Amino acid sequence: MGDNKEKEEQEKSFVVRDKRFSAQKEGEGDSQVQEEAKREGPHAHEDSSEQATSLPEITFINFLLSLSTSAFIQLGEVEDPITQQTDKNLPLAKQTIDLIGMLREKTKGNLTSEEEKLMEHLLYDLKMRYVKAAG
């Protein structure tokens, strides 16, 4: 049973490794790199540095949270993790909020109750914050 779960996890993700430069340093040709890629297959095991970085599971809820976090950053409510500053970009915030609204319309009838509630709450909260920021 554990093997099935492992296999399912491997099928959900993939690893991309660029071995061109290491192969050239060792004097190996492109055919050697291609042979190695064939042996490893599409579900190659991650190396230790990639295993240390744990990414959240890809779910619709996490997707909504990612979009809403972007909107909060664009509204100046949350510090941008890259610039370490809070800056408002209201046109971009409006576009992100409208994108979530479009997703609500396009996914109507296909969401779980939890996903639907989260989307409604996020949209309401973001719209109220946008009105406050724009006013």
C-alpha positions as CSV (number, residue, x, y, z in Angstrom):
1,M,0.0,0.0,0.0
2,G,2.9,2.4,0.8
3,D,4.3,1.7,-2.7
4,N,1.1,3.0,-4.3
5,K,1.2,6.2,-2.4
6,E,4.9,6.7,-3.3
7,K,4.1,6.0,-6.9
8,E,1.1,8.5,-6.9
9,E,3.4,11.2,-5.3
10,Q,6.0,10.6,-8.0
11,E,3.3,10.9,-10.7
12,K,2.1,14.3,-9.3
13,S,5.5,15.9,-9.6
14,F,8.6,16.0,-11.7
15,V,12.2,17.1,-11.4
16,V,14.2,19.0,-14.1
17,R,17.9,18.7,-14.0
18,D,20.2,20.5,-16.4
19,K,23.3,18.2,-16.6
20,R,24.7,19.8,-19.7
21,F,27.4,21.8,-17.9
22,S,28.5,19.1,-15.5
23,A,28.7,16.6,-18.4
24,Q,30.9,19.1,-20.4
25,K,33.2,19.6,-17.5
26,E,33.8,15.9,-17.2
27,G,34.4,15.6,-20.9
28,E,31.2,13.7,-21.6
29,G,29.1,14.3,-24.7
30,D,25.4,15.1,-25.1
31,S,24.7,11.5,-25.8
32,Q,25.9,10.5,-22.3
33,V,23.5,13.1,-20.8
34,Q,20.6,11.8,-22.9
35,E,21.4,8.2,-21.9
36,E,21.4,9.1,-18.2
37,A,18.1,11.0,-18.6
38,K,16.5,7.9,-20.2
39,R,17.7,5.6,-17.3
40,E,16.4,8.0,-14.7
41,G,13.0,8.4,-16.4
42,P,10.4,11.1,-15.9
43,H,10.1,10.5,-12.1
44,A,13.8,10.9,-11.1
45,H,14.4,11.1,-7.4
46,E,15.1,14.6,-6.1
47,D,18.6,15.4,-4.7
48,S,19.0,16.4,-1.1
49,S,18.9,20.2,-1.7
50,E,15.6,19.8,-3.6
51,Q,14.2,17.6,-0.8
52,A,14.9,20.3,1.8
53,T,12.6,22.7,-0.1
54,S,9.1,21.6,0.7
55,L,6.4,23.1,-1.5
56,P,2.7,23.1,-0.5
57,E,0.5,20.6,-2.3
58,I,-1.1,21.9,-5.5
59,T,-4.8,22.4,-4.6
60,F,-7.5,24.8,-5.7
61,I,-7.5,26.3,-2.2
62,N,-3.8,26.9,-2.3
63,F,-4.2,28.4,-5.7
64,L,-6.8,30.8,-4.3
65,L,-4.6,31.7,-1.4
66,S,-1.7,32.4,-3.8
67,L,-3.9,34.8,-5.9
68,S,-5.3,36.5,-2.8
69,T,-1.8,37.0,-1.4
70,S,-0.8,38.6,-4.6
71,A,-3.8,40.9,-4.3
72,F,-2.9,41.8,-0.7
73,I,0.6,42.7,-1.8
74,Q,-0.8,44.8,-4.7
75,L,-3.1,46.6,-2.3
76,G,-0.2,47.5,-0.1
77,E,-1.6,45.3,2.8
78,V,1.3,42.9,2.8
79,E,5.1,43.5,2.3
80,D,6.4,42.3,-1.0
81,P,8.7,39.4,-0.2
82,I,11.1,40.4,-3.0
83,T,11.5,44.1,-2.4
84,Q,10.7,44.0,1.4
85,Q,8.5,47.0,0.9
86,T,4.8,47.7,0.8
87,D,3.7,49.4,-2.4
88,K,0.2,49.9,-3.9
89,N,-0.6,49.0,-7.4
90,L,-4.3,49.4,-7.5
91,P,-4.9,48.6,-11.3
92,L,-3.0,45.3,-10.8
93,A,-4.9,44.6,-7.6
94,K,-8.2,45.2,-9.4
95,Q,-7.2,42.8,-12.1
96,T,-6.3,40.1,-9.6
97,I,-9.6,40.5,-7.8
98,D,-11.4,40.4,-11.1
99,L,-9.5,37.2,-12.0
100,I,-10.7,35.6,-8.8
101,G,-14.2,36.7,-9.6
102,M,-13.9,35.2,-13.1
103,L,-12.8,31.9,-11.5
104,R,-15.9,32.0,-9.3
105,E,-18.1,32.3,-12.4
106,K,-16.2,29.6,-14.4
107,T,-16.1,27.1,-11.6
108,K,-19.7,27.5,-10.3
109,G,-21.1,24.1,-9.5
110,N,-17.7,22.4,-9.5
111,L,-16.3,23.5,-6.2
112,T,-16.5,21.8,-2.8
113,S,-18.4,23.8,-0.1
114,E,-15.0,24.7,1.5
115,E,-13.6,26.0,-1.7
116,E,-16.8,28.0,-2.4
117,K,-16.9,29.6,1.0
118,L,-13.2,30.5,0.9
119,M,-13.6,32.1,-2.5
120,E,-16.6,34.1,-1.4
121,H,-14.9,35.3,1.8
122,L,-11.7,36.2,-0.1
123,L,-13.6,38.1,-2.8
124,Y,-15.6,40.0,-0.3
125,D,-12.6,40.9,1.8
126,L,-10.4,41.9,-1.2
127,K,-13.2,44.0,-2.7
128,M,-13.7,45.9,0.6
129,R,-10.0,46.5,1.0
130,Y,-9.8,47.7,-2.6
131,V,-12.6,50.2,-2.1
132,K,-10.8,51.5,1.1
133,A,-7.5,51.7,-0.7
134,A,-9.0,53.5,-3.8
135,G,-11.1,55.9,-1.7
